Amino acid sequence: MPDAAAPAAPLPLLVVRHVPWEGPHRILDAFAGVPVRGHDAFAPDGGPLPPVDGVRGALLMGGPMSVHDTAAHPWLAEEVRWLRDALAAGVPVLGVCLGAQLLAVAAGGRVGPGPAPEIGVAPVEVLGDDPLLGALAPSAPVLHWHGEVIELPAGVAPLARSAPTAVQAFRAGPRAWGTLFHAEGDAELVERWLAEPSMAAEARAALGDGAEARLRASAAALDPARGDALFRAFAHECAAHAARRDTTGDALRARLRALPVFDVDLPPFDPAGAPERPEELFAMWLLEAIDAGVHEPHAMDLGTVDADGRPSGRTLILKGIADGGWEFATDRTSRKGHELADRPWAAMTFHWREQGRQVRVRGRVLDAGAEAAARDHRARPTADPAEPVPEDWVVYRLLPDEVEFWQADRGRDHVRLHYRLDGGAWRRDRL
């Protein structure tokens, strides 16, 4: 069989930096195992942003420039255009500080200078329920470092505020959030920013002498775990978006086609040497599965129908083979018990993936009797031998009139052997 096509790569998270020292920091801890596509807007060879349908979500970080500095930084306008497309496509977005301001402009809001820079650690108050900001409710100390403020467009309400700033967080559309503050802030990030001369100078200009010492001391009040919960909620939104995209139409078909099948060493099967009775061949295959280390080889899917003919299925454990029948146990008051009382017919399917084998068993179902029920119930791992067997516990025995054995072949020349009960004798046919 030709090699399967390589599976489609999982969608990456887009991370946009505007200056080298303002990266995602702890945010990426919530995206363990997720590919990340970095985009450094400040880099001369940064290139264009990827298509919005090529990412699971976008994280836009902060920077010292204003959203209006498009003459010096023309990529700011490109990011606003990209964010408008992302909002229209429902792509999850988290904008932090400058990233939030860009998102606000893309959503139709405005950004302008605040009355004074807000730098340092101070609480924000969360306004209402939200899947992301709820992690900080009702209030939480966070790191602030901004000089501009946001005016939201009509229909978009703030999700958080601080004493000097009315809009500290907002949600634009179903899956886009902006936080003017830095929920990723911690003592390590404060040290990193103070090591950057431009940020240390900005802090001294806003806070006066001793700004660095006060910032370091205030960092002890931060609660990184609550910010981490916010980022995990955003990662969940991104994963859900990727799943929606990958399970729709051609995208899902392509993913399914790319999955490998029969990628294990398969045992041979010659129907000419099969025994006359299907339970004998089944016992042989079951023991081979056990010896080969197949995971839970006694698990099988049991299908039944209700009085209206509607099917239902579930996975059970085979309890044994006796008197030509396949046995399983349950409570007769369960859904399958009621269905078997109305229509005493069922179908079983055993699937041993590691060997490329399936067995289908179909036939009439009988109560195996009180002795079988008592023996099975007392053998349960949690059973108390001193307790009586529940009167509704029953062992059912499926007496087949049809059994099919299916052996996979890597070249797709699968082998199917069909047993059919005909006048009290078993007839074998190669399908």
VODREN-595622 format. One record per residue (C-alpha): residue in three letters; residue number from 0; y, z, x. Coordinates in steps of 0.02 Angstrom, whole numbers, always signed. Each point is the difference from the previous one (the first is absolute). Layout:
PT   rest    nr       py       pz       px
PT    ala   NUM        Y        Z        X
...
***
This chain:
PT   rest    nr       py       pz       px
PT    met     0       +0       +0       +0
PT    pro     1     +173      -40      +72
PT    asp     2     +104     +146      +53
PT    ala     3     +110      +72     -137
PT    ala     4     +187      -27      +12
PT    ala     5      +95     +141      +79
PT    pro     6      +60     +124     -132
PT    ala     7     +184       -7      -40
PT    ala     8     +101     +125     +100
PT    pro     9      +71     +147      -98
PT    leu    10     +184      -14      -43
PT    pro    11     +113      +86     +127
PT    leu    12     +141     +122      -26
PT    leu    13     +167      -73      +53
PT    val    14     +105     +121     +104
PT    val    15     +180      -52      +36
PT    arg    16      +99      +87     +137
PT    his    17     +187      -26      +23
PT    val    18      +18      +94     +165
PT    pro    19     -136      +50     +124
PT    trp    20      +16     +188      -29
PT    glu    21      -17       -2     -190
PT    gly    22     -182      -39      -31
PT    pro    23     -123      +60     -133
PT    his    24      -47     +158      +96
PT    arg    25     -126      +99     -106
PT    ile    26       +2     -122     -146
PT    leu    27     -138     -106      +75
PT    asp    28     -118     +149       -1
PT    ala    29      -21      -36     -186
PT    phe    30      -59     -178      +41
PT    ala    31     -149      +39     +111
PT    gly    32     -108     -156      +20
PT    val    33     +132     -114      -76
PT    pro    34      +65     -144     +107
PT    val    35     +187      +10      +36
PT    arg    36     +115     -149      +23
PT    gly    37     +151      +57      +95
PT    his    38     +166      -91      -14
PT    asp    39     +140      +49     +118
PT    ala    40     +156      -71      -80
PT    phe    41     +102      +36     +157
PT    ala    42     -115     -103     +113
PT    pro    43      +71     -171      +50
PT    asp    44     -170      -80      -31
PT    gly    45      -45     +105     -152
PT    gly    46      -31     -153     -109
PT    pro    47       +6       -8     -190
PT    leu    48      -70     +130     -117
PT    pro    49     -174      -41      -69
PT    pro    50      -22      -64     -178
PT    val    51       +3     +138     -128
PT    asp    52     -174      -47      -59
PT    gly    53      -69      +27     +176
PT    val    54      +24     +189       +8
PT    arg    55      -67     +151      -95
PT    gly    56     +170      +84       +9
PT    ala    57     +156      +17     +105
PT    leu    58      +80     +144      +92
PT    leu    59     +181      -26      +52
PT    met    60      +70     +131     +118
PT    gly    61     +175      +57      +44
PT    gly    62     +134      -53     +122
PT    pro    63     +181      +37      +45
PT    met    64      +71     -162      -72
PT    ser    65      +68      -25     -175
PT    val    66      -81     -117     -125
PT    his    67     +165      -95       +5
PT    asp    68       -9      -35     +188
PT    thr    69      -74     -173      -32
PT    ala    70     +116      -88     +122
PT    ala    71      -69     +102     +146
PT    his    72     -175      +13      -74
PT    pro    73      -37     -154     -106
PT    trp    74     -179      +59      -28
PT    leu    75      +69     +132     -120
PT    ala    76      +33     -137     -128
PT    glu    77     -175      -70      +29
PT    glu    78      -74     +171      -36
PT    val    79      +97      +16     -162
PT    arg    80      -65     -170      -56
PT    trp    81     -177      +50      +48
PT    leu    82      +16     +163      -96
PT    arg    83      +57      -94     -156
PT    asp    84     -157     -106      +11
PT    ala    85     -106     +156      +28
PT    leu    86      +75      +83     -154
PT    ala    87      -36     -154     -104
PT    ala    88     -179       -6      +64
PT    gly    89      -33     +185      -25
PT    val    90      -35      +32     +184
PT    pro    91       +6     +187      +43
PT    val    92     +153      +41     +107
PT    leu    93      +60     +160      +80
PT    gly    94     +174      -10      +74
PT    val    95      +58     +145     +109
PT    cys    96     +186      +29      +34
PT    leu    97      +66     -174      +43
PT    gly    98     -159      -68      -79
PT    ala    99      +46      +89     -162
PT    gln   100     +176      -72       +6
PT    leu   101      -69     -175      +22
PT    leu   102     -118      +27     -147
PT    ala   103     +144      +63     -108
PT    val   104     +103     -157      +38
PT    ala   105     -152     -111      -36
PT    ala   106      -20      +87     -168
PT    gly   107     +182      -31      -46
PT    gly   108      +80     +161      +59
PT    arg   109     +141      +32     +122
PT    val   110      +16      +93     +164
PT    gly   111     +159      +70      +76
PT    pro   112      +65     +135     +116
PT    gly   113      -27     +180      -52
PT    pro   114     +135     +134      +10
PT    ala   115      -79      +67     +160
PT    pro   116     -161      -27      +99
PT    glu   117     -148     +103      -62
PT    ile   118      -96      +51     +155
PT    gly   119     -121     +145      +14
PT    val   120     -133      +90     -100
PT    ala   121      +42      +41     -181
PT    pro   122      -95       +2     -165
PT    val   123      -13     -140     -126
PT    glu   124      -30      +33     -184
PT    val   125     -129     -113      -84
PT    leu   126      +55      -65     -170
PT    gly   127     -148      -31     -116
PT    asp   128     -181      -53      +24
PT    asp   129      -46     -133     +125
PT    pro   130     -164      -44      +90
PT    leu   131      +85       +5     +170
PT    leu   132     +148     +119      -14
PT    gly   133     -107     +123      -96
PT    ala   134      -68      +56     +168
PT    leu   135     +172      +77      +36
PT    ala   136      +30      +76     -173
PT    pro   137      +92     +102      -51
PT    ser   138      +93       +0     +167
PT    ala   139      -38      -13     +184
PT    pro   140      +94      +11     +166
PT    val   141      +12     -172      +81
PT    leu   142      +87      -84     +146
PT    his   143     +162      -93      -39
PT    trp   144      +87     -124     +114
PT    his   145     +113     -121      -93
PT    gly   146     +182      -43      -24
PT    glu   147       -9     -116     -150
PT    val   148      -46      +34     -180
PT    ile   149      -83      -99     -140
PT    glu   150      +64      -49     -171
PT    leu   151     -149      -51     -106
PT    pro   152       +1     -148     -120
PT    ala   153      -11      +25     -187
PT    gly   154     -173      +53      -56
PT    val   155      -49      +82     +165
PT    ala   156      +12     +190       +3
PT    pro   157       +3     +112     +154
PT    leu   158     -160      +94      +40
PT    ala   159      +78     +127     +119
PT    arg   160     +170      +68      +50
PT    ser   161      +77     +118     +126
PT    ala   162     +156     +106      -12
PT    pro   163     +116     -134      +72
PT    thr   164      -97     -158      -50
PT    ala   165      -41      -48     -180
PT    val   166     -131     -131      +44
PT    gln   167     -125      +56     +131
PT    ala   168     -149      -96      -71
PT    phe   169      -32     -130     -135
PT    arg   170     -133     -115      -68
PT    ala   171      +38     -184      -27
PT    gly   172     -130      -79     -112
PT    pro   173     -180      +59      -12
PT    arg   174      -44      +11     +185
PT    ala   175     +156       +9     +110
PT    trp   176      +78     +163      +62
PT    gly   177     +149      +42     +107
PT    thr   178      +35     +166      +86
PT    leu   179     +166      +25      +86
PT    phe   180      -73     +152      +88
PT    his   181     -142       +3     +126
PT    ala   182     -157      +78      -73
PT    glu   183      -87      -42     +164
PT    gly   184     +118     +118      +92
PT    asp   185      -71     +140     +107
PT    ala   186      +45      +89     +161
PT    glu   187      -75     -139     +106
PT    leu   188     +105     -133      -86
PT    val   189     +159     +104      +21
PT    glu   190      -34      +11     +187
PT    arg   191      -31     -186      +10
PT    trp   192     +162      -41      -87
PT    leu   193     +103     +122     +102
PT    ala   194      -71      -85     +156
PT    glu   195      +86     -160      -57
PT    pro   196     +181      +11      +65
PT    ser   197      +77      -89     -150
PT    met   198      -82     +118     -125
PT    ala   199      +43     +155     +101
PT    ala   200     +182      -58       +5
PT    glu   201       -3      -32     -187
PT    ala   202      -66     +176      -31
PT    arg   203     +136      +78     +108
PT    ala   204     +134     -102      -88
PT    ala   205      -60      +60     -170
PT    leu   206      -50     +180      +41
PT    gly   207     +108      +46     +150
PT    asp   208      -49      +94     +155
PT    gly   209     -176      +70       +2
PT    ala   210      -61     -133     -120
PT    glu   211     -161      -27      +98
PT    ala   212      -45     +183       -1
PT    arg   213      +34      +18     -186
PT    leu   214     -105     -153      -40
PT    arg   215     -145      +64     +103
PT    ala   216       +8     +170      -84
PT    ser   217      +10      -73     -175
PT    ala   218     -153     -110      +29
PT    ala   219     -108     +156      -18
PT    ala   220      +39       +0     -186
PT    leu   221      -79     -172      -26
PT    asp   222     -167      -11      -92
PT    pro   223      -87     -156      +68
PT    ala   224     -153      +24     -112
PT    arg   225     +102      -37     -156
PT    gly   226      +69     -158      +75
PT    asp   227     -177      -51      +49
PT    ala   228      -52      +17     -183
PT    leu   229     +141     -119      -48
PT    phe   230      -62     -127     +128
PT    arg   231     -180      +14      -59
PT    ala   232      +59      -38     -176
PT    phe   233      +89     -155      +66
PT    ala   234     -156      -51      +96
PT    his   235      -96      +13     -163
PT    glu   236     +125     -115      -85
PT    cys   237      -21     -125     +141
PT    ala   238     -190       +8       -8
PT    ala   239       +4      -26     -189
PT    his   240     +113     -152      +23
PT    ala   241     -117      -74     +130
PT    ala   242     -148      +30     -115
PT    arg   243      +89      -86     -145
PT    arg   244      +39     -150     +108
PT    asp   245     -174      -10      +75
PT    thr   246      -91      +12     -166
PT    thr   247      +93     -135      -94
PT    gly   248      -58     -178      -25
PT    asp   249      -28     -103     +157
PT    ala   250      +38     +146     +115
PT    leu   251     -150      +98      -63
PT    arg   252     -113     -152       +2
PT    ala   253      +47      -34     +180
PT    arg   254      -35     +180      +50
PT    leu   255     -168       -2      -87
PT    arg   256      -49     -166      +79
PT    ala   257      +39      +70     +172
PT    leu   258     -115     +150      -17
PT    pro   259     -162      -13     +100
PT    val   260     -165       -3      -96
PT    phe   261     -178      +22      +61
PT    asp   262      +68      +52     +170
PT    val   263     -155     +102      +42
PT    asp   264     -175      -39      +61
PT    leu   265     -100      -40     -156
PT    pro   266     -187      +35      -19
PT    pro   267     -117     -143      -43
PT    phe   268      -81      -16     -171
PT    asp   269     -144     -115      -43
PT    pro   270      -34       +1     -189
PT    ala   271     -172      -71      +30
PT    gly   272      -55     +169      +68
PT    ala   273      +76     +103     -142
PT    pro   274     -117     +118      -96
PT    glu   275      -50      -35     -180
PT    arg   276     +100     +143      -75
PT    pro   277     +189      +21      +22
PT    glu   278       -4     +189      +25
PT    glu   279     -108      -25     +154
PT    leu   280     +124     -121      +80
PT    phe   281     +142     +114      -50
PT    ala   282      -83     +149      +85
PT    met   283      -22     -103     +158
PT    trp   284     +183      -54       +1
PT    leu   285      +60     +176      -39
PT    leu   286      -98      +75     +145
PT    glu   287      +64     -136     +116
PT    ala   288     +178      +41      -54
PT    ile   289      -29     +185      +34
PT    asp   290      -75      -34     +171
PT    ala   291     +144     -119      +43
PT    gly   292     +129     +137      -36
PT    val   293      +76      -84     -153
PT    his   294     +129     +118      -75
PT    glu   295      -63      +79     -162
PT    pro   296     -137     -130      -31
PT    his   297      -52      +90     -159
PT    ala   298     +169      -28      -83
PT    met   299       +4     -130     -138
PT    asp   300     +116      -65     -135
PT    leu   301      -63      +33     -176
PT    gly   302      +64     -107     -142
PT    thr   303      -17      +47     -184
PT    val   304      +78      -58     -163
PT    asp   305      +68      +98     -148
PT    ala   306      -38      -27     -185
PT    asp   307     +132     -137       -7
PT    gly   308      -74      -93     +148
PT    arg   309     +138      +47     +123
PT    pro   310      -68      +26     +177
PT    ser   311      +37     +142     +118
PT    gly   312      -59      +37     +176
PT    arg   313      -11     +141     +124
PT    thr   314      -86      +43     +164
PT    leu   315     -150     +116       -3
PT    ile   316     -141      +55     +114
PT    leu   317     -178      -61      -19
PT    lys   318     -114     +150      -25
PT    gly   319     -166      -90      +25
PT    ile   320     -121     -133      -60
PT    ala   321     -141      +54     -117
PT    asp   322     -117      -92     -117
PT    gly   323      +83     -166      +41
PT    gly   324     +175      +63      -42
PT    trp   325     +160      +42      +93
PT    glu   326      +60     +177      -37
PT    phe   327     +173      +77      -11
PT    ala   328      +64     +163      -75
PT    thr   329     +150      +53     -104
PT    asp   330      +56     +105     -147
PT    arg   331      -49      -80     -164
PT    thr   332     +172      +47      -71
PT    ser   333      +89     -105     +133
PT    arg   334      +72     -170      -41
PT    lys   335     -149      -90      +73
PT    gly   336     -116     +118      -93
PT    his   337      +83      -44     -165
PT    glu   338       -4     -185      +41
PT    leu   339     -185       +6      +46
PT    ala   340      -36      +91     -163
PT    asp   341      +83     -143      -96
PT    arg   342      -65     -142     +108
PT    pro   343     -142      +52     +117
PT    trp   344      +22     -144     +122
PT    ala   345      +81       +1     +172
PT    ala   346      +22      -95     +161
PT    met   347       -2      +66     +178
PT    thr   348      +69      -80     +158
PT    phe   349      -39      +61     +175
PT    his   350     +107      -70     +141
PT    trp   351      -47      +27     +181
PT    arg   352     +145      -84      +89
PT    glu   353      -63      +37     +175
PT    gln   354     -153     -108      -36
PT    gly   355      +79     -127     -115
PT    arg   356     -117      +50     -141
PT    gln   357      +18      +28     -186
PT    val   358     -125      +47     -133
PT    arg   359      +35      -21     -187
PT    val   360     -109      +94     -124
PT    arg   361      +13      -24     -188
PT    gly   362     -101      +71     -143
PT    arg   363      -31     +132     -132
PT    val   364      +42     +184      +33
PT    leu   365     -112     +145      -55
PT    asp   366      +10     +188      +11
PT    ala   367     -122      +51     +138
PT    gly   368      -34     +167      -84
PT    ala   369      +37     +186      +17
PT    glu   370     -109      +26     +152
PT    ala   371      +90     -137      +98
PT    ala   372     +169      +71      -52
PT    ala   373      -47     +177      +54
PT    arg   374      -69      -59     +166
PT    asp   375     +157     -102      +38
PT    his   376     +124     +135      -52
PT    arg   377      -86     +135     +103
PT    ala   378       +4     -115     +152
PT    arg   379     +190      -19       -7
PT    pro   380      +87      +74     +156
PT    thr   381     +105     +118     -106
PT    ala   382     -136      +51     -122
PT    asp   383      -46     +183      -27
PT    pro   384     -190      +11      -24
PT    ala   385      +25     +153     -112
PT    glu   386     +108      -93     -124
PT    pro   387      -77      -99     -144
PT    val   388      +12     -188       +0
PT    pro   389     +141      -58     -117
PT    glu   390      -75      -73     -156
PT    asp   391     +109     -156      +13
PT    trp   392      -55      -41     +177
PT    val   393     -109     -156       -3
PT    val   394      -85     -118     +122
PT    tyr   395       +5     -179      -60
PT    arg   396     -125     -130      +56
PT    leu   397      +49     -183       -1
PT    leu   398     -154     -108      -32
PT    pro   399      +51     -173      +57
PT    asp   400      -42     -166      -75
PT    glu   401      +99      -89     +137
PT    val   402      +32      +39     +184
PT    glu   403      +89     -113     +124
PT    phe   404       +1      +21     +189
PT    trp   405     +142      -83      +95
PT    gln   406       +3      -23     +188
PT    ala   407     +159      -68      +79
PT    asp   408       -1     -136     +133
PT    arg   409     +143      -32     +121
PT    gly   410      -15     -186      -35
PT    arg   411      +16      +37     -187
PT    asp   412     -180      -53      -31
PT    his   413      -31     +162      -93
PT    val   414     -174      +48      -56
PT    arg   415      -24      +55     -181
PT    leu   416     -167      +59      -66
PT    his   417      -11      +31     -186
PT    tyr   418     -133     +107      -85
PT    arg   419      -19      -21     -189
PT    leu   420     -120      +94     -113
PT    asp   421      -99     -129     -100
PT    gly   422     -136      +59     -119
PT    gly   423      -27     +162      +94
PT    ala   424      -14      -85     +171
PT    trp   425     +134      -29     +131
PT    arg   426      +49     -179      +39
PT    arg   427      +90      -41     +162
PT    asp   428     +122     -144      +23
PT    arg   429     +113      -56     +142
PT    leu   430     +174      -31      -69
***
